[in-house]
Every structure is written in C-alpha cells, then in structure tokens.
Amino acid sequence: MRILMVLDKPFPPDLRVENEVRSLRAAGHEVAVLSMAPGPNDAPVPEGVTVMRREVPRAASNAMRALAATLPALTVFGGAEIVRAARRWPCDVVHVHDLYLAGAGVRAARALGTGLVVDLHEHWLAVLDDYRWSSGFPRRQVVGRRRWHLAARRWLTRADAVVVVNEDMAADYAHCGVPRDRLLPVPNLVDLSGYGRWTVDETLVASLASRPTVLYVGGLVPNRGLDLAVRAMPEIAARVPGAELVIVGDGSERAPLEALARELDAPVRFPGWVAQEAIPSWIDGARVCIHPMRRTRQTEVALSHKLYQYMLAARPVVVTDCVAMRRVVEGAACGIVVPDGDARAFAEAVAGLLLDPAAAARYGAAGRAAVFDRYHWDHGMKPLLAWYGAFDAKRARAGGAAR
C-alpha cells in the first residue's frame, strides 16, 4: 500500500517515525512523509522515501498543538495540508503521529476516502498534567484537559487503528471508547540495524571512561526527575572519588538543574544537546546509566528509547519505580530500581554499581541479552505490520476501496 506519514516535527530526525518507515518499506509498502515543522530542514532523507515539508512558524505550531482540542486551527490547517500532499502523492492510508494531529487526520481521511492510523508516541492526555505550559494557572483553563478527553474520544473512535506504546496505555485509551482490537501496542524499542551503523567516537569514549561517569541522555523536562540525580551526587562523589554525573540533552529544566548543581557543589556536567548518531559514544563511555523519572501517569505507562539504548550497550541502569520501567528492568535483571524521590537510595544504588564492576557487568550483560531477545524494534513492530497486512487484504477483497 501507499502510506502517508504525517507529523508536526522535523523529519529526519525522529527515531520512531524513521523505524516505522524502514519496517513498512521492508514489508513492501510505499511510504511518504509530510513534515509540518518550524524552520527549514536540509537533513538527508531515507533512500526511497518521498518527504514533503511545510514550514510552520514555531509560535504558530506550538499554539495550534496546545489548543487543538479547543480551537480547530490545527484540524483545519493540518487537514488541508494532508489533502494537498495526498493530491501530489496519492495514498491508501493517512498515518498521523500524536493525538493533536488526530483531528486533522480524521478530516483528511474522510475527504480522501483513505484509511486512518493515529500513532500516539506518548500518553498525551497524561502529558497535559506534567508540563507547566498545560498544567499551570491560567493555562490549564485555556488548554482544557476535559476538552482534550472529549476530543480524544471523538477523533480516536473514527480511526481504523490507534498505535500506543504498551498495554497500559492501550487500557487508558480503551476507556476513551476505542475498540480494543483497534489498539496496537508498538513500544519505543531499539532498531538494532540502525543503532549499529553509527560510528563510535573513541576519543570521547576514552575521555568519559577515564573516570566513574554516571550518564543521562534525553530531554531536560520536569517529569524526568533529574533533580533527584543531582541531589544524590555529593554523596556518590564522597563514596566514589572522581565520580561525575553527565546530563546530555536540553530543555526547560537545564537552568534550574545547573543552579542546583552549583548550590550543592555537585560534580555535574551539562554538554547540551547532541546529535542522535553521537549518543552511542556517550553511552559507551559511561559506567552507569540512569533514568530517574518522577511517577506520573505519563511516566508510569510510557518508556523511551534511552532505556533500551542503555541496555543494548550493556550498561547497568538505575531507575525509579515507575510501573512500566520497573517491569522491564526487574524482568531483564539489568539494573536497580529505587523509590521515586529517594536521593539516599539512588546514591546507594549508583555508588554500589560504581564500586562493584562485577555486579555492574552482570546487570549490563543481562540487559543486552534482553534487547536481542525481545526488546528490539523488529519484534515490537509486529502488531502494526500485521494490521497493515490485514488492511491491505481487506482492501483487495473490496476491489481496491480503502473502506
């Protein structure tokens, strides 16, 4: 089939979308991508994939996204852009990414007579409780959490399939009225073939490995719980001379975290944002990798690529007791789970691994084995590939009609 992927972020890079495109093309489908994102993007595109870009000012993009359940601007604008792209590149299925584009997808699929897939990268209804732009007064009244729940029910029940990241998230969206057989769990797992193609920076690895480096890679936003790691570092450094926490990434919490590190005189370094292809080198140079998420509904059910990247690199992990993350780490025996907010327990776990290389190696080896066994992209993508195969067969029986 011909599948039009739609997102409001730059493409590339977007690991989940890139992985889906690769898998769908390998299964024999044709894929094009419509990226409605701020700023120009001259990044090279995957071979054989048509990429159409519509530049949208950042302020307008952010406003339309936040207010998509309150005002129809993104539904009308996005729907029109999807239809325009599909006139240029006719498709059988419109596959939109993230809940706020679901309304645009419904509008476009109806106009085009195509199938519709809504791909939820994160639990958007829960995300609204985690960030200041949506939860603080008076913005929460404008964003309208109740309106989002109503919009989710209205949009998602009209989709042919809704992709979620795990069964926990599927259960939440089933409560929105989505039939359970339309909910497809596709976790944010590691693409083994893609991850292995990046060149390792041996100089960087050696520099990090020359001291007991504790590493976090990812966004610096409130629900990541990185203040817990910063607060634990003075105790870790007291027990493990030379230990340093390296926080790779950027976001709204960077300045507060830097201020906290200065206040505590904690050995923490902030290299900032790095390109996706550089991440394996940072991980390879670390002795312990961390993911200290705060427990919210979003973090309880969602898991990002970084945990599986840590595991693939055979690094022991220290994580907080968010349900989905704890299930993976304890099931794979790849690290230590500590209570959210307990800096002493966190320090004890990290320092213990730094001081016991044999235990760290056992945890790391177990994590890597689990990735190759089950926590890899080709395994996780099976439900979506099966759905596309069944939808294609249904179209063929109907004489080529999408519905």
C-alpha positions in Angstrom: 0.0 0.0 0.0 0.9 3.7 -0.2 1.1 5.2 3.3 1.4 8.9 4.0 3.0 9.6 7.4 2.2 13.0 8.9 4.0 14.8 11.8 4.5 18.3 13.1 8.2 17.8 13.9 11.3 17.8 11.7 11.9 14.7 9.7 14.5 13.5 9.9 15.3 13.1 12.8 12.5 11.2 14.5 13.6 7.7 15.7 10.1 6.3 15.9 9.0 7.5 12.5 12.3 6.5 10.9 11.9 3.0 12.3 8.3 2.7 11.2 9.2 3.9 7.7 12.1 1.4 7.4 9.9 -1.5 8.6 6.9 -0.7 6.4 9.1 -0.3 3.3 10.8 -3.6 4.1 7.3 -5.2 4.2 6.7 -4.0 0.7 4.7 -0.8 1.3 5.5 2.6 -0.2 5.9 5.5 2.3 5.9 9.2 2.0 6.3 11.7 4.9 4.6 15.1 5.4 6.6 17.1 7.9 4.8 20.3 9.1 7.6 21.7 11.3 9.2 25.0 12.3 12.3 26.1 10.4 14.0 24.8 7.3 15.3 21.2 7.3 18.1 20.2 4.9 18.8 16.8 6.6 19.3 13.9 4.2 16.1 11.8 3.8 16.0 8.0 3.8 16.6 6.5 0.4 13.4 5.7 -1.5 11.2 7.9 0.8 9.4 11.0 -0.5 9.5 13.8 2.1 7.3 16.8 1.7 8.0 19.7 4.1 5.7 22.5 5.1 7.4 25.2 7.2 5.3 26.5 10.0 6.4 29.3 12.4 7.3 27.8 15.8 4.9 30.0 17.8 2.0 29.1 15.5 2.9 25.4 15.6 3.1 25.4 19.4 -0.2 27.3 19.8 -2.1 25.1 17.3 -0.8 22.0 19.1 -1.7 23.2 22.6 -5.1 24.4 21.6 -6.1 21.6 19.2 -8.9 20.4 21.4 -10.2 24.0 22.0 -9.9 25.6 18.6 -10.0 23.8 15.2 -7.0 25.6 13.7 -4.7 22.6 13.6 -7.5 20.3 12.4 -8.4 22.7 9.5 -4.9 23.6 8.6 -3.4 20.2 9.0 -6.3 18.5 7.3 -5.9 20.8 4.3 -2.1 20.2 4.2 -2.6 16.4 4.3 -5.1 16.6 1.4 -2.8 18.8 -0.6 0.1 16.3 0.0 -2.1 13.4 -0.9 -3.1 15.1 -4.2 0.6 15.2 -5.0 1.3 11.7 -3.6 -1.9 9.6 -3.7 -2.2 7.3 -0.7 -4.3 4.4 0.7 -3.7 5.3 4.4 -3.1 8.5 6.3 -0.9 7.8 9.3 -0.7 10.7 11.7 1.6 11.0 14.6 0.5 12.2 18.1 -3.0 12.9 19.4 -3.1 16.6 18.5 -2.9 15.7 14.7 -5.8 13.1 15.0 -8.5 15.7 14.2 -6.6 16.7 11.0 -6.2 13.0 10.1 -9.9 12.4 10.6 -10.8 15.4 8.4 -8.3 14.4 5.6 -9.1 10.7 5.6 -12.8 11.5 5.2 -12.1 13.8 2.3 -9.7 11.4 0.6 -11.6 8.2 1.3 -8.5 6.6 2.8 -7.8 4.5 5.9 -6.6 6.3 9.1 -3.9 5.4 11.6 -3.3 7.6 14.7 0.1 6.9 16.2 0.4 8.0 19.8 4.1 8.5 20.7 3.2 9.4 24.2 0.2 9.5 26.5 -0.8 13.0 25.6 -3.8 13.1 27.9 -1.4 12.4 30.8 1.3 14.7 29.5 -1.0 17.6 30.0 -0.7 17.1 33.8 3.2 17.0 33.7 4.2 20.3 32.0 3.9 23.9 33.1 2.5 25.1 29.8 -0.6 23.0 30.2 -1.0 22.5 34.0 -0.2 25.9 35.5 -2.9 28.6 36.1 -4.4 30.1 34.0 -3.1 28.0 31.0 -4.8 24.8 32.2 -8.2 26.6 31.8 -7.3 27.6 28.2 -5.8 24.2 27.2 -8.8 22.4 28.7 -8.0 18.9 29.9 -11.7 17.9 29.8 -11.9 19.2 26.2 -8.9 17.0 25.3 -10.6 13.9 26.7 -13.7 14.6 24.7 -11.6 15.3 21.6 -9.7 12.1 22.0 -12.9 10.1 22.2 -14.3 11.9 19.1 -11.1 11.5 17.0 -9.8 8.1 18.0 -13.0 6.3 17.7 -13.0 7.3 14.0 -9.6 5.8 13.3 -9.1 2.4 11.8 -6.2 1.8 14.2 -4.6 3.6 17.1 -0.9 2.8 17.9 0.2 3.1 21.5 3.4 2.3 23.3 2.3 -0.5 25.6 -0.7 -2.4 27.0 -1.0 0.0 29.9 -1.6 2.9 27.6 -3.9 0.8 25.5 -6.1 0.3 28.6 -6.3 4.0 29.1 -7.4 4.7 25.6 -9.9 1.8 25.6 -11.6 3.9 28.3 -12.0 6.6 25.7 -14.2 4.3 23.7 -11.6 2.9 21.2 -12.4 -0.7 20.5 -9.7 -2.9 22.0 -8.9 -4.6 18.7 -8.0 -1.3 17.1 -5.4 -0.5 19.7 -1.9 -1.7 18.6 1.0 -1.7 21.2 4.3 -0.7 19.5 6.9 0.1 22.1 9.8 2.6 21.6 12.4 -0.1 21.1 15.9 -0.1 19.6 16.4 -0.7 15.9 19.4 -3.0 16.1 20.4 -2.4 12.4 20.1 1.4 12.7 21.9 1.7 16.0 24.8 -0.3 14.9 25.6 1.8 11.8 26.7 4.9 13.8 30.4 5.4 14.2 31.8 5.4 17.7 34.0 8.4 18.8 36.8 6.5 20.6 38.3 9.7 21.9 35.0 10.7 23.6 34.6 7.2 25.0 38.1 7.1 26.4 37.6 10.6 28.0 34.4 9.5 29.7 35.7 6.1 30.7 38.8 7.7 32.4 36.6 8.5 35.5 33.5 7.0 37.1 30.9 8.6 34.8 27.2 8.4 35.5 25.1 9.3 32.4 21.6 10.5 31.5 20.7 11.2 27.9 17.4 12.8 26.9 15.1 15.7 27.4 15.5 18.0 30.4 11.9 18.5 31.4 10.1 18.3 34.8 9.0 14.7 34.8 12.4 13.3 34.1 13.3 13.7 37.8 16.9 14.8 37.2 16.9 16.9 40.4 17.0 13.5 42.2 20.2 12.5 40.5 21.8 15.9 41.1 20.9 15.8 44.8 22.4 12.4 45.1 25.8 13.3 43.5 27.5 14.8 46.5 27.1 11.5 48.4 28.1 9.5 45.4 31.2 11.6 44.9 32.1 11.2 48.6 32.0 7.4 48.3 33.5 7.2 44.8 36.3 9.7 44.2 36.2 11.3 40.8 32.6 10.3 40.1 30.8 12.7 37.7 27.2 13.0 36.5 26.9 13.9 32.8 23.5 15.1 31.7 23.3 15.1 27.9 20.4 16.9 26.4 18.5 20.2 26.7 15.1 21.5 27.8 13.3 23.8 30.2 14.9 22.3 33.3 18.5 22.8 32.3 18.9 26.2 34.0 17.3 25.0 37.3 19.4 21.9 37.3 22.6 23.8 36.7 21.7 26.2 39.6 21.0 23.2 41.9 24.3 21.6 41.0 26.2 24.9 41.8 24.3 25.2 45.1 25.2 21.7 46.2 28.7 21.8 44.7 27.8 18.6 42.9 30.0 17.2 40.2 27.6 17.5 37.3 28.4 18.4 33.7 25.9 19.6 31.0 27.2 19.1 27.5 23.9 20.1 26.0 22.1 18.6 23.0 24.0 16.2 20.8 23.1 14.6 17.5 21.4 11.2 17.6 24.3 9.4 16.0 26.6 10.6 18.8 24.6 9.1 21.6 26.2 5.6 21.4 29.6 7.1 22.1 28.4 8.9 25.2 26.7 5.7 26.5 29.8 3.5 25.7 31.9 5.8 27.9 29.7 5.6 30.9 29.9 3.1 33.8 26.3 3.5 35.0 23.3 5.0 33.1 20.2 6.4 34.8 16.6 7.2 34.2 15.2 8.8 37.4 11.6 9.5 36.2 9.1 11.0 38.5 6.0 8.9 39.0 3.1 10.4 37.0 0.5 8.7 34.8 2.6 9.5 31.7 5.8 8.1 33.1 4.0 5.1 34.7 3.0 3.8 31.2 5.5 5.2 28.8 9.1 4.2 28.0 11.5 6.0 25.8 14.3 4.7 23.6 17.0 5.6 26.0 16.4 2.8 28.5 16.8 0.2 25.7 19.8 2.1 24.3 21.5 1.8 27.7 20.6 -1.9 27.8 21.9 -2.6 24.3 25.2 -1.0 25.2 25.5 -3.4 28.2 25.4 -0.6 30.8 23.8 -1.3 34.2 20.9 1.1 34.9 19.5 2.8 37.9 15.8 3.8 37.5 12.9 4.9 39.7 9.9 2.7 40.3 7.6 3.8 37.5 5.4 0.8 36.6 6.4 0.1 33.0 10.1 0.9 33.6 10.3 -1.2 36.7 8.6 -4.1 34.8 11.4 -4.1 32.2 14.3 -3.6 34.5 13.3 -6.2 37.0 12.2 -8.6 34.3 15.5 -8.3 32.5 17.6 -8.1 35.7 19.5 -5.3 34.1 19.8 -2.8 37.0 18.4 -1.4 40.3 15.0 0.1 40.9 14.8 2.8 43.6 11.8 4.7 45.0 11.0 7.9 43.2 12.3 10.9 45.2 14.6 8.9 47.5 18.0 10.5 46.9 19.7 8.3 49.5 18.6 5.1 47.9 19.5 6.5 44.5 23.0 7.4 45.7 23.4 4.0 47.3 22.5 2.2 44.1 24.7 4.2 41.8 27.7 4.2 44.2 27.3 0.4 44.7 27.5 -0.2 41.0 30.5 2.0 40.5 32.3 0.2 43.4 31.3 -3.3 42.1 32.4 -3.7 38.5 31.5 -7.4 38.5 27.9 -6.7 39.5 27.7 -3.9 37.0 28.9 -6.2 34.3 26.3 -8.8 35.2 23.5 -6.3 35.0 24.8 -4.9 31.7 25.1 -8.3 30.1 21.6 -9.3 31.1 20.2 -6.0 29.7 22.0 -6.5 26.4 20.7 -10.1 26.1 17.1 -9.0 26.8 17.3 -6.4 24.0 18.5 -9.1 21.5 15.9 -11.5 22.8 12.7 -9.3 22.9 13.3 -5.6 23.3 14.2 -4.7 19.8 12.2 -2.9 17.1 11.6 -5.7 14.7 9.9 -7.7 17.5 7.8 -4.7 18.7 6.7 -3.6 15.2 4.9 -6.9 14.5 1.4 -5.7 15.6 1.4 -2.8 13.2 2.8 -4.8 10.3 0.1 -7.4 10.9 -2.6 -4.7 10.9 -1.3 -3.2 7.6 -1.2 -6.6 6.0 -4.8 -7.3 7.1 -6.0 -3.9 6.0 -4.3 -4.4 2.6 -6.1 -7.8 2.2 -9.4 -6.2 3.2 -8.9 -3.5 0.5 -8.1 -6.2 -2.1 -11.3 -8.1 -1.3 -13.3 -4.9 -1.6 -11.8 -4.2 -5.0 -9.3 -1.6 -4.0 -11.5 0.7 -2.0 -9.9 1.9 1.2 -13.0 1.4 3.3 
